[in-house]
Amino acid sequence: MTPPRVALVTGGGAGIGAATARTLARTGTRVVVCGRRPEPLERTAQETGGLAVAGDVADPADAARVVQRTVDHFGRLDGLVLNAGVMHPGALLDVSPEAFEATLRVNVGGLYHVLRAALPHLLASRGAVVTVASVAGLRASAEMSVYAASKAAATALTQSLAVDYGPQGLRANVVCPGWTATEMADAEMAEFGGPRGLSPSAAYGLVTSLVPARRPAGADEVAACIAWLLSDQARYVNAAVVPVDGGQVAVDVGTVPFDPRVSVDGRPVDRP
């Protein structure tokens, strides 16, 4: 009998990470969630029948401990979802050296440390890695300089895994979510919409008004793509960078004013 697969999800206490853990658990995968906040991790573990391991993936010792605990508990590691991340917004001159270091420490260093610990086990199982990057790593946007750079670096690092270790059976892919309705994004919508007199729902509508889907993703929709990339159904998909963004990065901003559904101020209008 084939043993159940085991997946480790970093940043698994909330948002896309928790949704991914739930989605994987429904497929029969044994799930380990890690993060810095024990309480939400325990909730996710209870929902999925999985294991919660608190730790900071940007700390090499913590990263190694999380991976070792996973293997000690379940005996193997087949999938790794690199979802933990932080964001310090701002144009370059507005991001302090401390915020710059903190962003790279988690968003790039965290990947490196977890991968260093996990790769021998993933190579043994011919497993798969999915990195959760962002459309910010594919397209420049205002006041996202360091965050965007960190996500671009995470994407390149993941593709390098596919090139270096693909011959040994490893698959490594990237998802780049656009706006996704999560606890973190809800807080951003409250901050953005409050001064404009917008509810969080209306704020989501405004920030996605030029996205072809005209709405944010649900965390479960991003999780479904991640779960597929980890599965055998995607066994010939390697080094892919998949936008999960409702078509956002396909929009040519220079032609938006020509769209009959959009008024000159950039707001959507009813289709004629």
Secondary structure, DSSP 8 states (H G I E B T S, - for coil): -----EEEEETTTSHHHHHHHHHHHHTT-EEEEEES-HHHHHHHHHHHT-EEEE--TTSHHHHHHHHHHHHHHHS---EEEE-------B-GGGS-HHHHHHHHHHHTHHHHHHHHHHHHHHHHHT-EEEEE--GGGTS--TTBHHHHHHHHHHHHHHHHHHHHHGGGT-EEEEEEE-SEESHHHHHHHHHHHGGGT--HHHHHHHHTTTSTT-S-EEHHHHHHHHHHHHSGGGTT--S-EEEESTTGGG--GGGGGG-TTB-TTS-B----
